[in-house]
Each structure stands twice: as C-alpha cells, then as structure tokens.
Amino acid sequence: MGNLSPGLAGPVQLELAKAVEQLPGDHGIPGGARFELKWDGFRAGAVCVAGEVRLWSRNGKDFTAKFHDIQAALATQVDVDCVLDGVI
C-alpha cells in the first residue's frame, strides 16, 4: 500500500463542484483561492502507489482500462504515492 492510508486504495470519494451566487472576496478564504471554469469531461481520481496507477470515476467505476494512455503516462511520471483528482 506504500505511504497511503488504507482508505485511499480506491475508489476514493472526489470533491464535487457546486454552484454559488458569487465568488468569495480577496480575503474570503484563508490563504487565498483559485477558480477555474468547468469544462465537460470525465471526473476521475488516480490512485498512484509504488508505480502502479488505478483510475476511478466519481461513481467508483474503474476507468483504468478505458484511459490506458493516461494511466501509462501517470505511471511513468508520478514517483510518489498519492491521490490525484481531476478531469479527463
């Protein structure tokens, strides 16, 4: 399991976006914040452990075989145990 806690073996629960009426002001979030537009795509989490990468949908479906090119790229470029959250 490497350096990740057992609860991060996957699938992992992803943080979901939510609509708001307005963005917080400059001092609305301690440390500041960045915002980006939401583009269409597949929300996914990548669990990277000891050179092995598994991709999961936000609904817990295994995306590893569906996006083999992304899995292979992460396996060669990510050299720490971690969980990544993003959009494919």
ABEGO torsion letter per residue (X at the ends): XEABBAAAAOBBBBBBBBBBABBBBAAABBGEBBBBBBBBEBBBBBBBBGGBBBBBBAAGBBAAAABAAAAAAAAAABABBBBBBBBX
